[in-house]
Amino acid sequence: MTFTILIDTPDKEGLVYEISSIILKTGFNIEKNDEFVDKEHNHFFMRTIIKKEHNISKNNLYQSLSQKLPKESNIRIFEDTKKSIVILCTKEPHCLGDILIKNNIGELNVDIKAVISNHENLRELVEKFNIPYFHISHKINGAEHLIIQKCKELNPSFIILAKYMQILSPTFVEAFHQKIINIHHSFLPAFIGANPYKQAYDRGVKIIGATSHFVTNELDCGPIICQDIMQVNHTYSWKDMQKAGKTIERVVLAKAIDLAIENRIFIHKNKTIIF
């Protein structure tokens, strides 16, 4: 059985040796190791792939690490098992369709528990992949509460906002702390409101892109997972920009999901450290 250990802790000398020694003494073999020190905040991050040859409990390893490392340390040990997601969407199909296809052909190693939408538009697409589709209209009383209940029932590793055009309340965000991943367009300068691509075109922007991030109570300001951009010029119509932007959104969101399900992300303050 293979496990991934994620440790972040106040930095001190000898941490790699100390952690590695504990891993080996508890009967595990180290297959890969990465570490990073945030010198500004004196904080240490380590991602280690380990394997056990015999019937050894990961609980013993966790206890041993907890006893030796500082009290403020965060220690997570993940078994090498398939993670699950629930996807929230509205009407735009490009990110949702990309996730469904990639998962169907084995490029994403996830169990898609369900798709939840505040519209019926994408039901036919989703059901072609034999995935449950739940329509919960934003117009009904208690809609968000119903979505929270359904997500808790499905108990996914992560909730993916595939162009879900509703603002989540603090109650929702708190219920799934550091488990909600969003995608949105990114421009320099930034444009908000209706039809951002038309606004960008009218301003003659030269760069368009997309950002995937964890959701926090501050709108579109959570820890960034990944981003991408492309150059555009005066020959692009706003519809050309929109088409190119959707392509970037698909790529960036799929990359963010990959990083999350492979246990490669640390969240520290409002930033991510990614191995």
Secondary structure, DSSP 8 states (H G I E B T S, - for coil): -EEEEEEEEE--TTHHHHHHHHHHHTTEEEEEEEEEEETTTTEEEEEEEEEESSS--HHHHHHHHHHHS-TT-EEEEEES--EEEEEEE-S--HHHHHHHHHHHTTSS-EEEEEEEESSSTTHHHHHTTT--EEE--TTSTTHHHHHHHHHHHH--SEEEESS--S---HHHHHHTTT-EEEEEEEESS---SS-HHHHHHHHT-SEEEEEEEE--SSTT-S-EEEEEEEE--TT--HHHHHHHHHHHHHHHHHHHHHHHHTT-EEEETTEEEE-
